[in-house]
Amino acid sequence: MTLRLPDAEGRLRTHEPRTEPLALLPAGPPLTSRTVFAAAHVVADPYADVSPGSPAAVDWDATLAFRRHLWSHGLAVAEAMDTSQRGMGLDWAGAAELIRRSSAEAAATGGRIACGAGTDQLTGPAALADVRAAYEEQLALVEESGAQPVLMASRALARAATGPEDYLDVYGHLLRQSAGPVILHWLGPMFDPALEGYWGSDDPDTATEVFLEVIAARPDKVDGVKISLLDARREVALRRRLPDGVRCYTGDDFGYPELIAGDGHGFSHALLGVFDPLAPLAARAVRALDTGDTGGFRELLDPTVELARHLFRPPTRFYKTGVVLLAWLAGHQEHFAMVGGLQSARSLPHLARAYELADLLGLFPDPERAEARMRTLLALYGVPA
C-alpha cells in the first residue's frame, strides 16, 4: 500500500510506509551522562464545547499518560513551557493546573520535572512592579508543587523594561528569593516575536553580556541556562563562559546532536521540544553516550535533524502543530485536535512531510495505525486515495 502525499508545490507523490518500527528499548533507568528534559505538549479535550478565546480544555488523563511515557524512557519532563502552548492557547490558569497535576504525577512515579514560571497572567501593559509580582506568584506555585522552576522569558518584562538594568533588577530579585537553583530560559524571537530585544538590547552580543551578568550575580541559584536561539556557535561560546557548576541546556532544535555530544571544551545538556516526538530514540542515543559511544549517539540522532528542522521551520512558534500530529500518529492520543485550534496552523503539505520523515525514521510504534490515521487526515482534506 502507498500513500499519496501533497508536496509544497501542490503535487501528489507516492510514499510507501514502513512496515516495522525502529527497534527501541521500551523503557530504561534515568540517563547518566547528560540531563535531558523533553518539553511536553498538552492533549486537548476534543469533546469540550469551546470557542476562540475560551480557556483551554485539556484531556488530563491523556496529558499525564504522555508524561509517564517520557519518564519511562529515563527522560525528565519540562512542564508548562512553550511546547505546552503557553501563551498560544494555554493561559495561566490552565498552566497552573498543569503544573500541579504533573508535579503530583512526578512525585508519585519518581520522575524528574521542571516547570515554567513566567508572567502570562498579565494580559495587558504592566509596570515593572507588576511583572515582578507575577513572576513571584508563579515561582511560588512551582516551588510549592515540588518542581524545579524554569524562569521563562516574559513578554510583559520585554514591554516594560527600559534597558538592561531592569532585567538585572527583576532577575536578581527572583534569584535572591528562590528556594533553590532555577533554570534560566533565553527564548529567542523566532519562538516568540514579542521577545525581540530581550535582556535590553537588539544586539545579541550585548544581550549575552547582560545574561551572563545575571548569572554571575547569583551562580549558586542557577542550576543551568536553557538557550533557545537556534545558533549553535553562540551557544557554544556562551557555555564556555558559564561559571563552574552552571549547566547549559541546549534548546537548539536544529543543532542538538553536536551540542549534546560536545567538544574538547565541554557539552550541552538538553531541554528540547523536539524530544517530545523523539523521546524513545533520543533516550537510546543518550544511553550510547552513557557508555562513551559518541559515534553511536551521533549515528542514532543525526538522522533526526531533518525532521526537527522541518517541524521548527519558520514561523518557528507553530512547531507545536507538527509535534501533536506525530503524537496522534504514534498513538499517544486519539485525535489531532489542539487547544486554541492550533491544529490548523500548518499546511497539509507541511504535515504530510512531517509524517513522511517520521515514518522513514521508524518513529511510529505501530506503522499501520500511523498510516491509517494519516490516510484519514488526507481524506479530510480531499486528497484522493
BAFIBA-975822 format. One line per 2 residues: number of its first residue (from 1); their letters; for each residue x, y, z of C-alpha. Coordinates in steps of 0.5 Angstrom, whole numbers, plus 500, padded with zeros to 3 digits. Layout:
REM residues N
NUM	A	X Y Z ~ ...;
This chain:
REM residues 385
1	MT	500 500 500 ~ 502 507 499;
3	LR	500 514 501 ~ 499 520 496;
5	LP	502 526 500 ~ 502 533 497;
7	DA	508 537 497 ~ 510 544 497;
9	EG	508 545 490 ~ 502 542 491;
11	RL	504 536 487 ~ 502 529 490;
13	RT	507 524 490 ~ 507 517 493;
15	HE	510 514 500 ~ 511 507 502;
17	PR	510 507 509 ~ 515 503 513;
19	TE	512 496 516 ~ 517 496 522;
21	PL	518 501 527 ~ 526 502 529;
23	AL	528 497 535 ~ 528 501 541;
25	LP	528 499 548 ~ 521 501 551;
27	AG	524 504 558 ~ 530 505 562;
29	PP	533 508 568 ~ 535 515 568;
31	LT	540 518 564 ~ 547 519 567;
33	SR	552 523 562 ~ 547 528 561;
35	TV	541 531 564 ~ 536 531 559;
37	FA	529 535 559 ~ 523 534 554;
39	AA	519 540 554 ~ 512 536 553;
41	HV	506 538 549 ~ 499 538 552;
43	VA	493 534 550 ~ 487 538 548;
45	DP	480 535 550 ~ 476 535 543;
47	YA	469 534 546 ~ 470 541 550;
49	DV	465 546 547 ~ 470 552 547;
51	SP	471 558 542 ~ 476 562 540;
53	GS	479 566 546 ~ 476 561 551;
55	PA	480 558 557 ~ 484 551 554;
57	AV	480 545 555 ~ 485 539 557;
59	DW	485 532 557 ~ 488 531 563;
61	DA	489 523 563 ~ 492 523 556;
63	TL	496 529 558 ~ 499 526 564;
65	AF	500 519 561 ~ 504 522 556;
67	RR	509 525 561 ~ 509 518 564;
69	HL	511 516 557 ~ 517 521 557;
71	WS	519 519 565 ~ 519 511 563;
73	HG	525 512 558 ~ 529 516 563;
75	LA	528 523 561 ~ 526 529 565;
77	VA	520 533 564 ~ 520 540 562;
79	EA	513 542 564 ~ 509 548 562;
81	MD	514 551 557 ~ 512 554 550;
83	TS	511 547 548 ~ 505 546 552;
85	QR	503 552 548 ~ 504 557 554;
87	GM	501 564 551 ~ 499 560 545;
89	GL	492 557 547 ~ 494 555 555;
91	DW	493 561 559 ~ 496 562 566;
93	AG	490 558 570 ~ 491 552 565;
95	AA	498 552 566 ~ 498 553 574;
97	EL	493 547 574 ~ 498 543 569;
99	IR	504 545 574 ~ 500 542 580;
101	RS	498 536 576 ~ 504 534 573;
103	SA	508 535 579 ~ 504 531 583;
105	EA	505 525 578 ~ 512 526 578;
107	AA	512 525 586 ~ 508 519 585;
109	TG	512 516 580 ~ 519 518 581;
111	GR	520 522 575 ~ 524 529 575;
113	IA	520 535 573 ~ 522 542 572;
115	CG	516 547 571 ~ 516 554 567;
117	AG	515 560 572 ~ 513 567 568;
119	TD	508 573 568 ~ 503 571 563;
121	QL	497 572 568 ~ 499 579 566;
123	TG	495 580 559 ~ 496 588 558;
125	PA	501 594 560 ~ 504 593 566;
127	AL	509 596 571 ~ 516 593 573;
129	AD	513 592 580 ~ 507 588 577;
131	VR	512 584 573 ~ 516 582 579;
133	AA	510 580 583 ~ 507 576 577;
135	YE	514 572 577 ~ 514 572 585;
137	EQ	507 568 584 ~ 508 563 579;
139	LA	515 562 582 ~ 512 560 589;
141	LV	507 556 586 ~ 512 552 582;
143	EE	516 551 589 ~ 510 549 593;
145	SG	509 544 588 ~ 515 541 589;
147	AQ	518 542 582 ~ 524 546 580;
149	PV	523 553 577 ~ 525 555 570;
151	LM	525 562 570 ~ 522 564 563;
153	AS	523 570 559 ~ 517 575 560;
155	RA	513 579 554 ~ 511 583 560;
157	LA	518 585 562 ~ 520 586 555;
159	RA	515 591 554 ~ 516 594 561;
161	AT	524 594 561 ~ 527 601 559;
163	GP	534 598 559 ~ 539 592 562;
165	ED	538 595 569 ~ 531 593 569;
167	YL	533 586 567 ~ 538 586 572;
169	DV	534 588 578 ~ 528 583 576;
171	YG	532 577 576 ~ 537 579 581;
173	HL	531 580 586 ~ 528 573 584;
175	LR	534 569 584 ~ 535 572 591;
177	QS	528 570 594 ~ 528 563 590;
179	AG	529 557 595 ~ 534 553 591;
181	PV	537 553 584 ~ 533 555 578;
183	IL	534 554 570 ~ 534 561 567;
185	HW	531 561 560 ~ 533 565 554;
187	LG	528 564 549 ~ 529 568 542;
189	PM	524 572 538 ~ 524 566 533;
191	FD	520 563 538 ~ 516 569 540;
193	PA	517 575 537 ~ 514 579 543;
195	LE	521 577 546 ~ 525 582 541;
197	GY	531 585 545 ~ 531 581 551;
199	WG	536 583 556 ~ 535 590 554;
201	SD	539 590 547 ~ 537 588 540;
203	DP	545 586 539 ~ 546 579 541;
205	DT	553 580 544 ~ 550 586 548;
207	AT	545 582 551 ~ 549 576 552;
209	EV	553 580 557 ~ 547 582 561;
211	FL	545 575 561 ~ 552 573 564;
213	EV	552 579 569 ~ 545 576 572;
215	IA	548 569 573 ~ 555 572 575;
217	AR	551 576 581 ~ 548 569 584;
219	PD	551 563 581 ~ 549 559 587;
221	KV	542 560 585 ~ 543 558 578;
223	DG	543 550 576 ~ 543 552 569;
225	VK	541 556 563 ~ 537 554 557;
227	IS	539 557 551 ~ 534 557 545;
229	LL	537 562 540 ~ 538 557 534;
231	DA	545 559 534 ~ 550 553 536;
233	RR	556 558 535 ~ 553 563 540;
235	EV	551 557 545 ~ 558 554 545;
237	AL	561 561 546 ~ 556 562 552;
239	RR	557 556 555 ~ 565 556 556;
241	RL	564 563 560 ~ 559 560 565;
243	PD	561 560 572 ~ 563 553 575;
245	GV	557 549 576 ~ 552 552 572;
247	RC	550 548 566 ~ 548 549 559;
249	YT	541 546 557 ~ 541 547 549;
251	GD	534 549 547 ~ 537 549 540;
253	DF	532 544 536 ~ 537 545 530;
255	GY	544 543 532 ~ 542 539 538;
257	PE	547 533 537 ~ 553 536 536;
259	LI	552 541 542 ~ 550 535 547;
261	AG	556 531 544 ~ 560 537 546;
263	DG	567 538 544 ~ 574 538 548;
265	HG	572 544 552 ~ 565 542 554;
267	FS	558 540 552 ~ 551 542 553;
269	HA	545 538 557 ~ 538 539 554;
271	LL	532 542 554 ~ 528 541 548;
273	GV	521 541 545 ~ 524 536 539;
275	FD	525 531 544 ~ 517 530 545;
277	PL	516 526 539 ~ 524 523 539;
279	AP	523 521 546 ~ 525 514 545;
281	LA	530 515 540 ~ 533 520 544;
283	AR	534 516 550 ~ 537 511 547;
285	AV	542 515 544 ~ 544 519 550;
287	RA	545 512 553 ~ 550 511 548;
289	LD	554 517 551 ~ 553 514 558;
291	TG	558 508 555 ~ 562 513 552;
293	DT	560 511 545 ~ 560 518 542;
295	GG	560 515 535 ~ 553 511 536;
297	FR	550 517 539 ~ 551 521 533;
299	EL	549 515 529 ~ 542 515 532;
301	LD	541 522 533 ~ 544 526 527;
303	PT	539 523 522 ~ 533 526 526;
305	VE	535 533 525 ~ 532 534 518;
307	LA	525 532 522 ~ 527 537 527;
309	RH	529 543 522 ~ 522 541 518;
311	LF	518 542 525 ~ 521 548 527;
313	RP	522 552 520 ~ 519 559 520;
315	PT	515 561 523 ~ 518 557 528;
317	RF	513 558 534 ~ 508 554 530;
319	YK	512 548 531 ~ 507 545 536;
321	TG	503 543 531 ~ 507 538 528;
323	VV	509 535 535 ~ 502 534 536;
325	LL	501 531 530 ~ 506 526 531;
327	AW	504 524 538 ~ 497 523 535;
329	LA	500 518 529 ~ 504 515 534;
331	GH	498 513 539 ~ 499 518 545;
333	QE	493 521 544 ~ 486 519 540;
335	HF	485 525 536 ~ 489 531 532;
337	AM	486 537 536 ~ 490 542 540;
339	VG	488 548 545 ~ 486 554 541;
341	GL	485 550 535 ~ 492 551 533;
343	QS	492 544 529 ~ 490 549 523;
345	AR	497 553 524 ~ 501 549 519;
347	SL	499 547 512 ~ 497 540 509;
349	PH	504 539 505 ~ 508 541 512;
351	LA	504 536 516 ~ 505 531 510;
353	RA	512 532 510 ~ 513 531 518;
355	YE	509 524 517 ~ 514 522 512;
357	LA	520 524 515 ~ 518 521 522;
359	DL	516 514 518 ~ 523 514 515;
361	LG	526 514 522 ~ 521 509 524;
363	LF	519 513 530 ~ 512 510 530;
365	PD	511 504 535 ~ 505 502 530;
367	PE	507 504 523 ~ 500 501 520;
369	RA	496 505 525 ~ 500 511 523;
371	EA	499 510 516 ~ 491 509 517;
373	RM	491 516 521 ~ 495 520 516;
375	RT	490 517 511 ~ 484 519 515;
377	LL	487 526 515 ~ 489 526 508;
379	AL	482 524 506 ~ 479 530 510;
381	YG	483 535 506 ~ 480 532 500;
383	VP	486 528 498 ~ 484 522 493;
385	A	486 515 495;
